[in-house]
Amino acid sequence: MTAIDTIRLLAALAVICAAAHGCGYLFGALRQPPVIGEVVGGILLGPSLLGLLAPGARAALFPASGAVTSGLDTIYQLGQLLLMFLAGAELRIRAGGRERRTGTIVAAAGLLAPFAAGAGIATLFPGVFSGPAGSTVTTALVVGLAMAVAAIPVISRIMMDLKIMDTAFGRIVLMVAVVEDVILYVVLAVVLGLARSGAGHPSGLWDVVGTTAVAPTAAYFTAVSLLFFAGSLTRGARLFRRVAGHRANIVARQSPVAFRLIFLCVMVLLCLGLGINAVFGALMAGVCAARGDQGADGDGAADVDGAAAEGGPAVWEAIRQFSTAFFIPVFFVLVGMRLDLVRAFDPLFFLWFLTLACGIKTFSVLAAARLAGEDPLFSSSLAFALNARGTIGIVLAGVTRQAELINDRFFVVLVLVSLVTCQIAGFRLSKAADRLRTATVIGPRRQLRGTRAGR
């Protein structure tokens, strides 16, 4: 990079950060998720507004190619990895007993019905969704994922703000979202692996075999993705604690934050070596590190001296602060800057996909919750909460567009649907928050404290 390139990159980052935090603050003041404001900030700086009103200024500030673009792309990737790292730290299932029963029924219905519907629609009309590298199989899987996905970070933030996180409702929502997302992450890992192999891109270990035949390629990426996720969930926390608490690990003692970031990089490199997309390494790194800090290593053993978990909450807060101050907001602004609402936005496509995706997800979750014995208010609140696609929907849109599996029109629709469903979920839950705080699951029927049924 030349001195001019450095100046232009710093100027671009200053404008992006100002837009991210300024719009995020405004949306937060309106009791909306700040992430929506960050994406809107990107829309204002992108071809939808700045590029339309002052194309010369936008080209000077955000050139289409060169060192500045490469620098912004690097920060985009780092922001995405840190977002998934923190999302992985929140992947916990805390529901038990009857709550687990309700959650299991809702998870099965809320995952299978939307996924099957999306895959079926994409199979019938692949050209509506598919990008240059998309095939009938990958397009069907991506659209199925888009219909079924739920966003743990956004849902968690909404419920924390409304003080309904540590309730029967909150535990069921998080359980369902975790189960759905883990399964969907595995499917997405397989899809991206197939796409890279089929397009002739480096696919890690699979390159040694040197074949692009569909059957063995699909078998490899399915097996390696399942093994990676299973190994991370069962043994990853114990491994993290052992390495973090080892006497020779001077890095962990000098800077626990640095050690966790190194662990993140190692897990990402492992994924890339296996041919799995980097975001899944970041996700599982967050899962392993957070569970290791809490002593939840999968077999109930806390086998090291506790140095691994020393200052755990403070360490995670430090990671969260610098990530949400710079890298993650920049990531969301850059996502917004890639939305071209002038040329690539199809209002009819957006409306019918939003209606279909929300309608199928709502009906399946609502029917499952009612089948489990929940009342209409509790059931409908579950349906609205699990419709929030949020950050995970945006990541899905970003990685599949980057892999050229979807076209620009569907990319725009996916991001907008993710934003709109967050707003709908937040509005609906705020209206029902008081009732949900008193809800308890007591068997095939749910009871409200303080009501006649509760007495």
C-alpha positions in Angstrom: 0.0 0.0 0.0 1.2 3.5 -0.8 0.8 6.5 1.5 -2.3 7.6 -0.6 -3.8 4.1 -0.2 -3.3 4.2 3.5 -5.0 7.6 3.7 -7.9 6.5 1.6 -8.4 3.3 3.6 -8.3 5.2 6.9 -10.8 7.8 5.6 -13.1 5.0 4.4 -12.9 3.3 7.8 -13.6 6.5 9.6 -16.7 7.2 7.5 -17.9 3.6 7.9 -17.4 3.6 11.7 -19.3 6.9 12.0 -22.2 5.6 9.9 -22.3 2.3 11.9 -22.4 3.8 15.3 -24.5 6.8 14.4 -27.2 4.8 12.7 -26.9 2.1 15.4 -27.5 4.7 18.1 -30.5 6.1 16.3 -32.1 2.7 15.9 -31.3 1.8 19.5 -33.0 5.0 20.6 -36.1 3.8 18.7 -35.9 0.5 20.6 -34.8 -1.4 17.4 -31.8 -3.7 17.2 -28.7 -1.6 16.5 -27.5 -4.1 13.9 -30.4 -2.9 11.7 -29.1 0.6 11.9 -25.6 -0.6 11.0 -26.8 -2.2 7.8 -28.9 0.9 7.0 -25.7 2.9 7.4 -24.1 0.8 4.8 -27.1 1.2 2.5 -26.7 5.0 2.8 -23.0 4.7 1.8 -23.6 2.2 -1.0 -25.0 2.4 -4.5 -28.5 2.8 -3.2 -28.0 6.4 -2.0 -24.5 7.8 -2.1 -23.7 6.1 -5.3 -26.9 7.4 -6.8 -26.5 11.0 -5.6 -22.8 11.4 -5.7 -21.2 8.6 -7.7 -17.9 10.4 -8.0 -17.5 10.9 -4.2 -18.4 7.2 -3.6 -15.9 6.0 -6.2 -13.2 8.1 -4.6 -14.0 7.0 -1.0 -14.8 3.3 -1.8 -13.0 2.3 -5.1 -14.2 -0.8 -6.9 -10.7 -2.4 -6.8 -7.2 -1.9 -5.5 -5.5 -1.8 -2.1 -8.4 0.0 -0.3 -10.9 -2.6 -1.5 -8.6 -5.4 -0.4 -8.2 -3.8 3.0 -11.9 -3.4 3.5 -12.5 -7.0 2.4 -10.0 -8.2 5.0 -11.8 -6.3 7.8 -15.1 -7.7 6.5 -13.7 -11.2 6.9 -12.4 -10.5 10.4 -15.6 -8.9 11.4 -17.6 -12.0 10.2 -15.2 -14.3 12.1 -15.5 -12.4 15.3 -19.3 -12.2 15.0 -19.4 -16.0 14.7 -16.9 -16.4 17.5 -19.2 -14.5 19.8 -22.3 -16.2 18.5 -20.7 -19.5 19.3 -20.1 -18.4 22.8 -23.9 -18.1 23.2 -24.7 -21.5 21.9 -26.0 -23.1 25.1 -29.0 -25.3 25.8 -30.4 -24.6 29.3 -33.9 -25.9 29.0 -34.8 -29.0 30.9 -37.7 -31.3 31.8 -41.0 -30.2 30.3 -39.4 -27.2 28.7 -37.1 -29.5 26.8 -40.1 -31.5 25.6 -41.8 -28.5 24.2 -38.6 -27.2 22.7 -37.9 -30.6 21.0 -41.4 -30.6 19.3 -41.1 -27.0 18.2 -37.5 -27.4 16.9 -38.5 -30.4 14.8 -41.5 -28.7 13.2 -39.8 -25.3 12.9 -36.8 -26.8 11.1 -38.3 -29.5 8.9 -41.3 -27.8 7.4 -39.6 -24.5 6.4 -36.5 -26.3 5.1 -38.5 -28.7 3.0 -40.7 -26.0 1.6 -37.8 -23.8 0.7 -35.9 -26.7 -0.9 -39.0 -27.6 -2.9 -39.6 -24.1 -4.2 -36.0 -23.7 -5.2 -36.1 -27.1 -7.1 -39.1 -25.9 -9.0 -37.7 -22.4 -9.8 -33.9 -22.6 -9.5 -33.3 -19.6 -11.8 -35.0 -17.3 -9.3 -32.4 -17.8 -6.7 -29.3 -19.4 -8.2 -26.0 -17.6 -8.8 -23.2 -18.4 -11.3 -21.8 -21.3 -9.2 -25.1 -22.6 -7.9 -26.5 -26.0 -8.9 -29.9 -27.4 -8.4 -28.8 -29.2 -5.2 -26.9 -26.3 -3.6 -29.6 -23.8 -4.5 -32.3 -26.0 -3.0 -30.2 -26.4 0.2 -29.5 -22.6 0.5 -33.1 -21.6 0.0 -34.2 -24.2 2.6 -31.7 -22.8 5.0 -32.9 -19.3 4.4 -36.5 -20.3 5.2 -35.6 -22.2 8.4 -32.8 -20.1 10.0 -33.2 -18.3 13.3 -30.7 -15.7 14.8 -29.5 -16.5 18.3 -27.6 -13.2 18.8 -30.5 -11.0 17.9 -33.1 -13.1 19.7 -30.9 -13.1 22.8 -30.4 -9.3 22.7 -34.2 -8.7 22.3 -35.0 -11.0 25.2 -32.3 -9.5 27.4 -33.6 -6.0 26.8 -37.2 -7.2 27.7 -35.9 -9.2 30.7 -37.4 -12.5 29.5 -34.2 -14.3 28.9 -34.2 -16.3 32.1 -37.8 -17.5 31.8 -39.5 -20.7 30.5 -40.2 -18.8 27.3 -36.6 -17.6 26.9 -35.1 -21.0 27.6 -37.3 -22.7 25.1 -36.6 -20.1 22.4 -32.8 -20.5 22.9 -33.0 -24.3 23.0 -34.9 -24.4 19.7 -32.6 -21.8 18.1 -29.5 -23.6 19.1 -30.7 -27.0 17.9 -31.9 -25.5 14.6 -28.8 -23.5 14.0 -26.3 -26.3 14.7 -28.1 -28.6 12.2 -28.3 -25.7 9.7 -24.6 -24.9 10.2 -23.7 -28.5 9.3 -25.8 -28.3 6.1 -24.3 -25.0 5.1 -20.8 -26.3 5.7 -21.6 -29.2 3.3 -23.1 -26.8 0.7 -20.1 -24.5 0.7 -17.7 -27.4 0.5 -19.6 -28.8 -2.5 -19.6 -25.4 -4.1 -15.8 -24.8 -3.7 -15.0 -28.3 -4.9 -17.4 -28.1 -7.9 -16.0 -24.7 -9.0 -12.4 -25.9 -8.9 -11.5 -23.8 -5.9 -9.0 -25.2 -3.3 -11.0 -27.4 -0.9 -8.3 -28.3 1.7 -7.8 -32.0 2.3 -10.3 -33.0 -0.4 -7.8 -31.7 -3.0 -5.6 -34.7 -2.3 -8.3 -37.0 -3.7 -8.7 -34.8 -6.8 -12.2 -35.7 -7.9 -15.2 -33.5 -8.3 -17.8 -36.3 -8.6 -20.9 -35.4 -6.7 -21.4 -38.5 -4.6 -17.9 -38.9 -3.1 -17.6 -35.1 -2.7 -20.9 -34.9 -0.9 -20.0 -37.9 1.3 -16.7 -36.3 2.3 -18.0 -32.9 3.2 -21.0 -34.4 5.1 -18.7 -36.7 7.1 -16.0 -34.2 7.8 -18.5 -31.5 8.8 -20.3 -33.8 11.1 -17.1 -35.0 12.7 -15.8 -31.5 13.1 -19.0 -30.3 14.8 -19.3 -33.4 16.9 -15.7 -33.4 18.0 -15.9 -29.7 18.9 -19.0 -30.1 20.9 -17.9 -33.2 22.8 -14.1 -32.7 23.3 -13.4 -29.1 22.3 -14.0 -27.5 25.7 -11.8 -30.0 27.5 -9.0 -29.4 25.0 -9.3 -25.7 25.4 -9.1 -25.9 29.2 -6.1 -28.2 29.1 -4.2 -25.9 26.7 -5.3 -22.7 28.4 -4.4 -24.0 31.9 -1.1 -25.6 31.0 1.9 -24.3 32.9 3.9 -23.8 29.6 1.1 -21.6 28.1 2.6 -18.2 28.9 0.4 -16.5 26.3 -2.8 -17.4 28.2 -1.2 -16.0 31.4 0.1 -12.9 29.8 -3.0 -12.1 27.8 -6.1 -14.3 28.1 -7.7 -12.3 25.3 -4.8 -12.9 23.0 -4.9 -16.6 23.7 -8.6 -16.9 22.8 -7.9 -15.0 19.6 -5.1 -17.4 18.8 -7.4 -20.3 19.5 -9.9 -18.7 17.1 -7.3 -18.5 14.3 -6.2 -22.2 14.9 -9.8 -23.4 14.6 -10.3 -21.4 11.5 -7.1 -22.8 10.0 -8.2 -26.3 10.9 -11.5 -25.8 9.0 -9.8 -24.4 6.0 -7.4 -27.4 5.9 -10.4 -29.7 6.0 -12.2 -27.7 3.3 -14.9 -26.3 5.6 -15.8 -22.6 5.4 -13.9 -20.5 7.9 -17.0 -19.2 9.7 -17.6 -22.6 11.2 -14.2 -22.7 12.7 -15.0 -19.4 14.3 -18.3 -20.6 15.5 -16.9 -23.8 17.1 -14.0 -21.8 18.6 -16.5 -19.7 20.4 -18.4 -22.8 21.6 -15.3 -24.5 22.9 -13.7 -21.5 24.5 -16.9 -20.4 26.3 -17.8 -23.9 27.5 -14.2 -24.4 28.6 -14.2 -21.2 30.6 -17.4 -22.4 32.4 -16.0 -25.9 33.0 -18.6 -27.5 30.8 -16.4 -29.9 28.9 -19.0 -32.5 27.9 -18.2 -35.1 30.5 -18.6 -33.1 33.7 -14.9 -32.9 34.4 -13.0 -29.8 35.3 -9.6 -31.4 35.0 -7.2 -28.5 35.1 -6.4 -25.9 37.7 -8.8 -23.2 36.8 -6.3 -20.9 35.1 -8.2 -21.3 31.9 -11.3 -19.8 33.3 -9.6 -17.1 35.4 -11.2 -13.8 34.6 -13.5 -15.5 32.1 -16.4 -13.0 32.1 -13.9 -10.0 31.9 -12.0 -11.6 29.1 -15.2 -12.2 27.0 -16.4 -8.7 27.8 -13.0 -7.3 26.5 -13.4 -9.4 23.3 -17.0 -8.2 22.9 -16.1 -4.6 23.4 -13.4 -4.3 20.7 -15.3 -6.5 18.3 -18.5 -4.5 18.6 -16.7 -1.2 18.6 -15.0 -1.8 15.3 -14.9 -5.1 13.4 -18.5 -6.2 13.7 -20.1 -2.8 12.9 -17.8 -2.4 9.9 -18.9 -5.9 8.7 -22.5 -5.0 8.9 -22.0 -1.6 7.1 -20.1 -3.4 4.4 -23.0 -5.8 4.0 -25.3 -2.8 3.6 -22.9 -1.3 1.1 -23.2 -4.4 -1.1 -27.0 -4.0 -1.3 -28.1 -2.3 -4.5 -31.7 -1.3 -3.9 -31.8 0.6 -7.2 -30.8 -2.2 -9.6 -31.1 -5.5 -7.7 -34.1 -4.9 -5.5 -37.3 -6.6 -6.7 -40.2 -5.5 -4.4 -42.6 -8.3 -5.5 -39.8 -10.9 -5.0 -39.2 -9.5 -1.5 -42.9 -9.4 -0.6 -43.7 -13.0 -1.7 -40.5 -14.5 -0.2 -41.1 -12.6 3.1 -44.7 -13.7 3.3 -43.9 -17.3 2.4 -40.9 -17.7 4.7 -42.6 -16.1 7.7 -45.9 -17.8 7.0 -44.5 -21.3 6.8 -42.2 -20.8 9.8 -45.0 -19.2 11.9 -47.5 -21.9 11.1 -45.1 -24.8 11.8 -43.9 -23.4 15.1 -47.4 -22.3 16.2 -48.9 -25.7 15.4 -46.1 -27.5 17.2 -46.4 -25.4 20.3 -50.1 -25.8 20.4 -49.6 -29.6 20.0 -47.2 -29.5 23.0 -50.0 -27.9 25.1 -49.0 -24.2 25.0 -51.7 -21.5 25.0 -52.2 -19.2 21.9 -50.2 -16.2 23.4 -47.2 -18.4 24.3 -47.3 -20.3 21.0 -47.6 -17.2 18.8 -44.8 -15.5 20.7 -42.6 -18.5 20.0 -43.4 -18.3 16.3 -42.6 -14.6 16.1 -39.3 -15.0 18.0 -38.1 -17.9 15.9 -38.9 -16.0 12.7 -36.1 -13.4 13.5 -33.3 -14.3 11.0 -31.1 -11.3 11.9 -27.3 -11.7 12.0 -27.3 -15.3 11.0 -29.5 -14.6 8.0 -27.1 -11.9 7.0 -24.1 -14.2 7.4 -25.9 -16.8 5.3 -26.6 -14.2 2.6 -23.0 -13.0 2.7 -21.2 -16.3 2.5 -23.4 -17.8 -0.2 -23.2 -14.7 -2.3 -19.4 -14.7 -1.9 -19.4 -18.3 -3.1 -21.6 -17.2 -6.0 -24.3 -19.7 -5.0 -27.1 -17.0 -5.1 -27.7 -14.1 -7.3 -27.7 -10.4 -6.3 -31.5 -10.2 -6.3 -31.8 -13.0 -3.8 -28.9 -11.6 -1.7 -30.8 -8.3 -1.3 -34.0 -10.1 -0.4 -32.2 -12.3 2.2 -30.7 -9.3 3.9 -33.9 -7.3 3.9 -35.9 -10.2 5.2 -33.4 -10.7 8.0 -33.8 -7.1 9.1 -37.6 -6.9 8.8 -38.1 -10.1 10.7 -36.0 -8.8 13.6 -38.2 -5.7 13.8 -41.4 -7.8 13.7 -40.1 -10.1 16.5 -39.0 -7.2 18.7 -42.3 -5.4 18.4 -44.4 -8.6 19.0 -42.3 -9.7 22.1 -42.4 -6.2 23.6 -46.2 -6.4 23.6 -46.3 -9.8 25.3 -43.3 -9.4 27.6 -45.3 -9.0 30.8 -47.2 -12.2 30.3 -44.2 -14.1 29.2 -42.2 -13.2 32.3 -44.8 -15.2 34.4 -45.1 -18.2 32.1 -44.1 -21.6 33.4 -44.2 -24.9 31.6 -45.7 -27.5 34.0 -46.6 -30.4 31.7 -48.7 -30.8 28.6 -50.3 -27.5 29.6 -48.7 -24.2 30.4 -49.6 -22.2 33.5 -49.6 -18.5 34.2 -48.8 -17.4 37.7 -51.3 -15.0 39.1 -54.1 -16.1 36.9 -57.1 -18.3 37.8 -55.4 -21.2 35.8 -52.3 -20.6 37.9 -54.1 -21.0 41.2 
